[in-house]
Structures are given as C-alpha cells and as structure tokens.
C-alpha cells in the first residue's frame, strides 16, 4: 500500500454519477434552439473540459453563432435540475470515511457554483478541505499549475499526492505536475482512452482505493 497525504478527487464521473442530468440539460438547450437532440453517449463524450466546451461540442458547426445563447439556456436549466438524477457512486462515503485523516480536495472543470450546490446537497462538502471549480482559478485541468498550487498550500510532497478521476484530464494533470494518478474506469470517461493514458493505478470500484493507499 502506498502512503498518501493529499488526495485530489474529480467530481463528475468519479464521486457523483451526473451524466444523466448533463445529457438532459444539453438536449433541453438544443431543443430550445430548435436543434435535434444528441445521443446520450455522444454528449457524455463531450464532458470533461468545462461547460463552454460541452456546449460548443454539442452545437457542432453552429457553435460560433449560438454558443452564448446556448450557454445561458443551459446554465439556467441545469442550475435548477442538476440534482434530479445525480447521486453518489457506490462506496464513495466508505472511501471518504476511510481516508478521514487525509487532506482531500475536489478539483473539477465544472463551474464552482454547480459543484458546491451538488456537494452541499449530497453532504459531500464536510469531507473536503477545499473545492476548486473551473472558475476558481485562472486555469483548468490538465494544467499542472493547479496541482502545484495545492502542493504548496498544503505542504504536500509529490510522491505522497494522488489525483483520482475518471477522465484523461485527471491523468494528464497528475502527469503534468509529477504526482500519482489513479483512474476510475467505471465513470463517464472512455475506458480505452484511460488505459491509453497510462495512469499509475486503475480501479474498477472506488472501494479499491482503500487497499491501494494508506
């Protein structure tokens, strides 16, 4: 088992299963704009780089003309419906409780207001020292400066810090900062992409973290 002092968690697809609410909000936005809906799998593939990129990808060739209006529609709808179907992944509470003595951070490319709303509603906030969203800092994952900021702030060593997430940006931000990466294979991210990114650790269940780190 690897000794860890600082644990950094992604949100969507890692701690919470939020895919359905994101898909519904995107397709609501497209409908309001008079555009056809997209398949769930396609929209899930657009997730991971923040809401603007999600909307741009969903709009396709129409993104330049419609993105600002689409963002407003999406934001207004999603802010009211982000908890319709979103809930914990299995074993999240057990994992967070097991690592109660560790410094834990949520680091996500989701907007901070959305992240905080979900974290508070699901009683997640109490487990974490800090919650960093897409608009909390001047940069987003996979920019390694995010991790460097946390290493300095919490006086953590790189070889005792792990980034846990279901997307390739989670692996890349860890690699860019020289910390440990742990990929969750049953979130929103594509499994083949995660395997190709060569994380340090892989887990099919988050509960496996309890036997990987101490």
Helices and strands as residue ranges (DSSP letters): E 6-9, E 16-17, H 19-32, H 40-44, H 51-59, G 60-62, H 63-81, E 87-88, H 92-98, E 103-107, H 112-121, G 125-127, E 130-132, H 145-153, G 158-160, E 161-165, H 168-177, E 180-184, H 191-196, E 201-203, G 206-208, H 209-212
